[in-house]
Amino acid sequence: MAKKKLNKGSSGQNRAASDNYIEKYRSKDDVQETASGLLYRVIEPGDGMTPTETDTVEVNQRIQLVGGKVVGDTYKEGMPDEFTMKEAIPGIREGLQLMQEGARYEFVVPPDLAWGKKGVGNKIGPNAVLIFDLRLMKVVF
């Protein structure tokens, strides 16, 4: 039996899967949507500081594609990510500014707020929706 080759999908396939996923996710009861199209659910509220565009943040995050493939997971690796807000993709930059330290949110980031038509590397294809399970550990000054 031939081993099925895993690929990151074509632009058209990803766009169709992305649109379908966003429509289904949007219909869930506790989902909120920002003006830019970022979808999110609050899993756990926080009670600390909220980051601004100029801050550095420390987060734990699991990043998945629509098909369930995990492309990054700091929960599993046991080492949180630290990055400046300017380094984050637009959807996560926007989403983090909705959070307080200690909060855990689920974000569904449409392609135009993520890597868009280009994708990135060999993991994220063009027009791919990204699903983030993100906990804001702390805002670093």
Helices and strands as residue ranges (DSSP letters): H 11-26, E 32-33, E 39-44, E 56-65, E 70-73, H 74-77, E 81-84, G 85-87, H 90-96, E 104-109, G 111-113, E 130-140
